[in-house]
Amino acid sequence: MTHLKLYSLIVLFIYFAVLLVAVAKEKKNRTILDYFFGGRTLPFWALSVTFIAS
Protein backbone atom coordinates (compact mmCIF):
# COMPACT_ATOMS: atom_id res chain seq x y z
CA MET A 1 0.00 0.00 0.00
CA THR A 2 1.44 3.35 -0.99
CA HIS A 3 1.83 6.22 1.41
CA LEU A 4 -0.83 8.23 -0.39
CA LYS A 5 -3.42 5.48 0.04
CA LEU A 6 -2.50 5.10 3.70
CA TYR A 7 -2.79 8.85 4.34
CA SER A 8 -6.10 8.93 2.50
CA LEU A 9 -7.50 6.11 4.62
CA ILE A 10 -6.35 7.80 7.82
CA VAL A 11 -7.92 11.13 6.83
CA LEU A 12 -11.14 9.36 5.83
CA PHE A 13 -11.26 7.54 9.17
CA ILE A 14 -10.71 10.80 11.08
CA TYR A 15 -13.44 12.50 9.02
CA PHE A 16 -15.98 9.79 9.81
CA ALA A 17 -14.96 9.77 13.48
CA VAL A 18 -15.56 13.52 13.75
CA LEU A 19 -18.85 13.15 11.89
CA LEU A 20 -19.95 10.40 14.26
CA VAL A 21 -19.11 12.52 17.31
CA ALA A 22 -21.00 15.49 15.86
CA VAL A 23 -24.10 13.39 15.20
CA ALA A 24 -23.94 11.84 18.67
CA LYS A 25 -23.72 15.26 20.36
CA GLU A 26 -26.51 16.79 18.27
CA LYS A 27 -29.53 18.03 20.20
CA LYS A 28 -32.38 15.61 19.63
CA ASN A 29 -35.79 16.76 18.41
CA ARG A 30 -38.47 16.24 21.03
CA THR A 31 -41.51 17.42 19.08
CA ILE A 32 -42.47 18.02 15.47
CA LEU A 33 -42.03 21.77 16.03
CA ASP A 34 -38.45 21.19 17.14
CA TYR A 35 -37.89 19.32 13.90
CA PHE A 36 -39.22 22.09 11.68
CA PHE A 37 -38.12 25.17 13.65
CA GLY A 38 -35.06 23.88 15.46
CA GLY A 39 -36.59 24.83 18.81
CA ARG A 40 -36.45 28.51 17.88
CA THR A 41 -39.23 31.03 17.86
CA LEU A 42 -39.78 33.76 15.31
CA PRO A 43 -41.76 36.93 16.08
CA PHE A 44 -44.96 37.39 14.12
CA TRP A 45 -43.67 40.49 12.32
CA ALA A 46 -40.53 38.69 11.11
CA LEU A 47 -42.60 35.72 9.98
CA SER A 48 -44.91 38.04 8.06
CA VAL A 49 -42.02 39.78 6.32
CA THR A 50 -40.55 36.39 5.39
CA PHE A 51 -43.82 35.21 3.83
CA ILE A 52 -44.33 38.50 1.94
CA ALA A 53 -40.78 38.40 0.57
CA SER A 54 -41.21 34.91 -0.79
C-alpha positions as CSV (number, residue, x, y, z in Angstrom):
1,M,0.0,0.0,0.0
2,T,1.4,3.4,-1.0
3,H,1.8,6.2,1.4
4,L,-0.8,8.2,-0.4
5,K,-3.4,5.5,0.0
6,L,-2.5,5.1,3.7
7,Y,-2.8,8.8,4.3
8,S,-6.1,8.9,2.5
9,L,-7.5,6.1,4.6
10,I,-6.3,7.8,7.8
11,V,-7.9,11.1,6.8
12,L,-11.1,9.4,5.8
13,F,-11.3,7.5,9.2
14,I,-10.7,10.8,11.1
15,Y,-13.4,12.5,9.0
16,F,-16.0,9.8,9.8
17,A,-15.0,9.8,13.5
18,V,-15.6,13.5,13.8
19,L,-18.8,13.2,11.9
20,L,-19.9,10.4,14.3
21,V,-19.1,12.5,17.3
22,A,-21.0,15.5,15.9
23,V,-24.1,13.4,15.2
24,A,-23.9,11.8,18.7
25,K,-23.7,15.3,20.4
26,E,-26.5,16.8,18.3
27,K,-29.5,18.0,20.2
28,K,-32.4,15.6,19.6
29,N,-35.8,16.8,18.4
30,R,-38.5,16.2,21.0
31,T,-41.5,17.4,19.1
32,I,-42.5,18.0,15.5
33,L,-42.0,21.8,16.0
34,D,-38.4,21.2,17.1
35,Y,-37.9,19.3,13.9
36,F,-39.2,22.1,11.7
37,F,-38.1,25.2,13.6
38,G,-35.1,23.9,15.5
39,G,-36.6,24.8,18.8
40,R,-36.5,28.5,17.9
41,T,-39.2,31.0,17.9
42,L,-39.8,33.8,15.3
43,P,-41.8,36.9,16.1
44,F,-45.0,37.4,14.1
45,W,-43.7,40.5,12.3
46,A,-40.5,38.7,11.1
47,L,-42.6,35.7,10.0
48,S,-44.9,38.0,8.1
49,V,-42.0,39.8,6.3
50,T,-40.6,36.4,5.4
51,F,-43.8,35.2,3.8
52,I,-44.3,38.5,1.9
53,A,-40.8,38.4,0.6
54,S,-41.2,34.9,-0.8
